[in-house]
């Protein structure tokens, strides 16, 4: 019987484990370590599929543990507020590369405007940061479009500084 994988490997390499000893290792591992691809009686076949099962399960666990797509973020650098968007189609599936546009008036007499546009990721998400908390003429008007579909969303940051919008674009 093998005490450890390393001990078994050295015994197999040195020829110290005869084919009939029945080493208590998974069948495939013992065959590969012994270099014996044709004689299945080299090891006990009781744990034959355990190694393959562990490898398959770990591969699927790595696939499902993928991190979510990073949310695109743009900052207007005009204040402490933000706005999170999730854009969906009429079947509630996320829309990739939907454009969200906002024009923000600012300055002492509001003579300047910042035009900001961002696109959604594969999860239909995008985020605006640095939006002003107070507007001289509220509300902000966000224009969401994807292809020929568009929708307008009005929001006053003084009422809610950190809103979450879920917008379904679809034919009316």
Kinemage of the C-alpha trace (Angstrom):
@kinemage 1
@onewidth
@group {chain A} dominant
@subgroup {mainchain}
@vectorlist {calphas} color= white
{ca unk a 1} P 0.000 0.000 0.000
{ca unk a 2} L 1.158 3.518 -0.768
{ca unk a 3} L 1.574 5.933 2.128
{ca unk a 4} L 1.355 9.117 0.055
{ca unk a 5} L 1.242 10.222 -3.558
{ca unk a 6} L 4.950 11.005 -3.526
{ca unk a 7} L 5.868 7.657 -1.944
{ca unk a 8} L 3.658 5.814 -4.408
{ca unk a 9} L 5.136 7.684 -7.341
{ca unk a 10} L 8.698 6.817 -6.304
{ca unk a 11} L 7.788 3.179 -5.657
{ca unk a 12} L 6.083 2.944 -9.033
{ca unk a 13} L 9.006 4.625 -10.776
{ca unk a 14} L 11.467 2.305 -9.077
{ca unk a 15} L 9.341 -0.714 -9.939
{ca unk a 16} L 8.773 -1.521 -6.248
{ca unk a 17} L 4.991 -1.798 -6.591
{ca unk a 18} L 4.161 -4.931 -8.513
{ca unk a 19} L 1.048 -4.846 -10.743
{ca unk a 20} L -0.808 -7.208 -8.394
{ca unk a 21} L -0.237 -5.212 -5.158
{ca unk a 22} L -3.488 -3.239 -5.485
{ca unk a 23} L -2.282 0.197 -4.450
{ca unk a 24} L -5.125 2.247 -2.935
{ca unk a 25} L -5.031 5.066 -5.506
{ca unk a 26} L -7.525 6.039 -8.158
{ca unk a 27} L -7.234 3.746 -11.133
{ca unk a 28} L -6.267 6.412 -13.703
{ca unk a 29} L -3.659 8.037 -11.438
{ca unk a 30} L -1.927 4.766 -10.661
{ca unk a 31} L -1.890 3.788 -14.350
{ca unk a 32} L -0.445 7.137 -15.395
{ca unk a 33} L 2.189 7.122 -12.647
{ca unk a 34} L 3.219 3.590 -13.497
{ca unk a 35} L 3.261 4.353 -17.201
{ca unk a 36} L 0.933 1.369 -17.616
{ca unk a 37} L -1.837 2.257 -20.049
{ca unk a 38} L -2.869 -1.285 -20.955
{ca unk a 39} L -3.169 -3.245 -17.703
{ca unk a 40} L -6.208 -2.112 -15.671
{ca unk a 41} L -5.467 -4.450 -12.758
{ca unk a 42} L -2.500 -2.327 -11.614
{ca unk a 43} L -4.648 -0.471 -9.048
{ca unk a 44} L -7.944 -0.917 -7.297
{ca unk a 45} L -10.678 0.456 -9.576
{ca unk a 46} L -12.956 1.486 -6.646
{ca unk a 47} L -12.194 5.195 -7.003
{ca unk a 48} L -11.964 5.094 -10.781
{ca unk a 49} L -14.095 8.121 -11.551
{ca unk a 50} L -13.406 10.271 -8.488
{ca unk a 51} L -10.497 12.176 -10.011
{ca unk a 52} L -12.374 12.884 -13.233
{ca unk a 53} L -15.439 14.015 -11.270
{ca unk a 54} L -13.388 16.407 -9.145
{ca unk a 55} L -11.797 17.935 -12.243
{ca unk a 56} L -15.143 18.389 -14.011
{ca unk a 57} L -16.823 19.934 -10.949
{ca unk a 58} L -13.939 22.366 -10.380
{ca unk a 59} L -13.993 23.413 -14.040
{ca unk a 60} L -17.724 24.198 -13.870
{ca unk a 61} L -17.283 26.026 -10.550
{ca unk a 62} L -14.694 28.287 -12.170
{ca unk a 63} L -17.044 29.034 -15.066
{ca unk a 64} L -19.929 30.005 -12.796
{ca unk a 65} L -17.746 32.036 -10.450
{ca unk a 66} L -16.855 34.578 -13.143
{ca unk a 67} L -16.995 38.127 -11.843
{ca unk a 68} L -19.826 40.303 -13.095
{ca unk a 69} L -19.099 42.762 -15.886
{ca unk a 70} L -17.651 46.048 -14.664
{ca unk a 71} L -20.227 48.855 -14.707
{ca unk a 72} L -19.163 51.748 -16.978
{ca unk a 73} L -18.933 54.952 -14.930
{ca unk a 74} L -18.542 58.560 -15.981
{ca unk a 75} L -18.193 61.598 -13.728
{ca unk a 76} L -19.407 65.140 -14.375
{ca unk a 77} L -17.352 66.454 -11.402
{ca unk a 78} L -20.161 68.876 -10.494
{ca unk a 79} L -21.412 67.510 -7.177
{ca unk a 80} L -21.953 64.537 -4.835
{ca unk a 81} L -24.903 62.846 -6.580
{ca unk a 82} L -24.988 59.795 -8.819
{ca unk a 83} L -27.493 57.919 -10.988
{ca unk a 84} L -27.476 54.194 -11.736
{ca unk a 85} L -29.189 52.861 -14.865
{ca unk a 86} L -30.282 49.406 -15.976
{ca unk a 87} L -31.595 49.325 -19.543
{ca unk a 88} L -33.800 46.401 -20.626
{ca unk a 89} L -35.619 45.464 -23.809
{ca unk a 90} L -39.330 44.641 -23.979
{ca unk a 91} L -38.546 41.033 -22.897
{ca unk a 92} L -36.627 42.203 -19.785
{ca unk a 93} L -33.252 41.245 -21.283
{ca unk a 94} L -30.339 43.684 -20.741
{ca unk a 95} L -29.417 45.873 -23.703
{ca unk a 96} L -25.717 46.105 -24.508
{ca unk a 97} L -24.391 49.446 -25.821
{ca unk a 98} L -27.510 51.514 -25.127
{ca unk a 99} L -26.567 55.204 -25.046
{ca unk a 100} L -27.539 57.437 -22.096
{ca unk a 101} L -27.127 61.183 -22.620
{ca unk a 102} L -27.566 64.117 -20.214
{ca unk a 103} L -26.927 67.839 -20.605
{ca unk a 104} L -26.142 69.547 -17.287
{ca unk a 105} L -26.257 73.342 -17.013
{ca unk a 106} L -23.718 74.781 -14.557
{ca unk a 107} L -21.683 77.889 -13.788
{ca unk a 108} L -22.554 81.084 -12.003
{ca unk a 109} L -25.340 82.109 -14.373
{ca unk a 110} L -25.743 78.638 -15.927
{ca unk a 111} L -24.103 79.799 -19.155
{ca unk a 112} L -22.135 76.542 -19.457
{ca unk a 113} L -23.412 73.053 -20.093
{ca unk a 114} L -21.722 69.690 -19.758
{ca unk a 115} L -22.927 67.149 -22.274
{ca unk a 116} L -22.177 63.631 -21.051
{ca unk a 117} L -22.898 60.307 -22.762
{ca unk a 118} L -22.169 56.758 -21.659
{ca unk a 119} L -22.921 53.284 -23.048
{ca unk a 120} L -24.211 50.288 -21.105
{ca unk a 121} L -22.258 47.089 -20.488
{ca unk a 122} L -23.401 43.535 -21.283
{ca unk a 123} L -25.648 43.590 -18.181
{ca unk a 124} L -27.386 46.758 -19.457
{ca unk a 125} L -25.852 48.844 -16.641
{ca unk a 126} L -24.226 52.292 -16.561
{ca unk a 127} L -23.529 54.879 -13.854
{ca unk a 128} L -23.242 58.670 -13.748
{ca unk a 129} L -21.262 60.196 -10.860
{ca unk a 130} L -20.483 63.746 -9.847
{ca unk a 131} L -23.945 65.103 -10.655
{ca unk a 132} L -24.959 68.394 -8.987
{ca unk a 133} L -27.199 68.240 -5.942
{ca unk a 134} L -29.059 71.466 -6.732
{ca unk a 135} L -30.168 72.773 -10.104
{ca unk a 136} L -31.386 76.262 -10.913
{ca unk a 137} L -33.987 74.816 -13.294
{ca unk a 138} L -34.655 71.204 -12.360
{ca unk a 139} L -35.045 68.463 -13.480
{ca unk a 140} L -32.187 66.782 -15.310
{ca unk a 141} L -33.374 65.042 -18.453
{ca unk a 142} L -31.656 61.771 -19.358
{ca unk a 143} L -32.133 60.543 -22.932
{ca unk a 144} L -31.821 56.767 -23.320
{ca unk a 145} L -31.582 55.295 -26.821
{ca unk a 146} L -30.770 52.024 -28.482
{ca unk a 147} L -31.166 51.801 -32.233
{ca unk a 148} L -34.440 53.507 -33.131
{ca unk a 149} L -35.850 53.109 -29.603
{ca unk a 150} L -35.594 55.980 -27.133
{ca unk a 151} L -37.008 57.131 -23.846
{ca unk a 152} L -36.637 60.262 -21.709
{ca unk a 153} L -36.255 60.163 -17.930
{ca unk a 154} L -36.563 63.328 -15.841
{ca unk a 155} L -35.039 63.504 -12.382
{ca unk a 156} L -34.529 66.173 -9.728
{ca unk a 157} L -31.353 65.395 -7.722
{ca unk a 158} L -32.600 67.524 -4.795
{ca unk a 159} L -35.381 64.958 -4.232
{ca unk a 160} L -33.140 61.856 -4.529
{ca unk a 161} L -29.377 62.246 -4.819
{ca unk a 162} L -28.665 58.578 -5.661
{ca unk a 163} L -31.509 57.151 -7.788
{ca unk a 164} L -31.603 53.743 -9.476
{ca unk a 165} L -33.431 53.670 -12.806
{ca unk a 166} L -34.620 50.527 -14.538
{ca unk a 167} L -35.798 51.483 -17.999
{ca unk a 168} L -37.516 49.156 -20.438
{ca unk a 169} L -37.095 50.244 -24.048
{ca unk a 170} L -39.681 48.817 -26.361
{ca unk a 171} L -42.232 49.647 -28.941
{ca unk a 172} L -45.305 51.240 -27.293
